[in-house]
Amino acid sequence: MKLKGTIRRNDLEGGHWTIETEGGDTYMLSGSIDGVKDGMKAEVEGKVDKDAMGIGMTGPQFSVQKLTSL
């Protein structure tokens, strides 16, 4: 699955990264996210981890396998 959008830093509960998609959905990112910056336009490839639980409560967790800056 591929998602395009804007990477955002959320400082809630110690901090985590999210992507706000072009369609208006928000996913919490995990996995291969080295080098990301707040406000960065990107395409991420991976899958929604339906079994993951997190304290961020900012949307489903998306396990990133590949990240491309746009």
CORKA-V246617 format. One record per residue. N is the residue number from 1. OMEGA is omega in degrees with one decimal (* if undefined). NEAR is the number of other C-alpha atoms within 12 Angstrom. Layout:
n->N omega->OMEGA near->NEAR
n->N omega->OMEGA near->NEAR
This chain:
n->1 omega->178.4 near->16
n->2 omega->176.3 near->22
n->3 omega->174.5 near->34
n->4 omega->178.5 near->27
n->5 omega->-176.9 near->28
n->6 omega->177.3 near->32
n->7 omega->179.3 near->33
n->8 omega->174.6 near->27
n->9 omega->177.2 near->26
n->10 omega->-176.4 near->25
n->11 omega->178.5 near->14
n->12 omega->174.3 near->16
n->13 omega->176.5 near->13
n->14 omega->175.0 near->11
n->15 omega->174.1 near->18
n->16 omega->-178.9 near->29
n->17 omega->175.9 near->37
n->18 omega->169.2 near->41
n->19 omega->173.4 near->42
n->20 omega->-174.2 near->31
n->21 omega->177.7 near->24
n->22 omega->179.4 near->17
n->23 omega->177.0 near->12
n->24 omega->178.0 near->13
n->25 omega->177.9 near->19
n->26 omega->177.8 near->28
n->27 omega->173.4 near->39
n->28 omega->-174.4 near->38
n->29 omega->172.3 near->41
n->30 omega->178.8 near->31
n->31 omega->-173.6 near->23
n->32 omega->-177.6 near->18
n->33 omega->177.9 near->31
n->34 omega->175.1 near->15
n->35 omega->179.5 near->14
n->36 omega->179.0 near->29
n->37 omega->177.9 near->20
n->38 omega->179.4 near->20
n->39 omega->-178.2 near->18
n->40 omega->172.8 near->25
n->41 omega->-174.8 near->23
n->42 omega->169.2 near->29
n->43 omega->178.3 near->26
n->44 omega->179.1 near->36
n->45 omega->-179.1 near->25
n->46 omega->-179.2 near->24
n->47 omega->174.6 near->23
n->48 omega->179.8 near->25
n->49 omega->-174.8 near->21
n->50 omega->-178.0 near->14
n->51 omega->-176.5 near->11
n->52 omega->175.6 near->18
n->53 omega->179.4 near->16
n->54 omega->-179.6 near->22
n->55 omega->-177.1 near->17
n->56 omega->177.6 near->24
n->57 omega->-178.7 near->20
n->58 omega->-179.9 near->26
n->59 omega->179.3 near->26
n->60 omega->177.0 near->25
n->61 omega->178.9 near->29
n->62 omega->-180.0 near->38
n->63 omega->-174.6 near->29
n->64 omega->174.5 near->30
n->65 omega->179.7 near->22
n->66 omega->178.6 near->24
n->67 omega->179.4 near->32
n->68 omega->176.4 near->24
n->69 omega->180.0 near->21
n->70 omega->* near->15
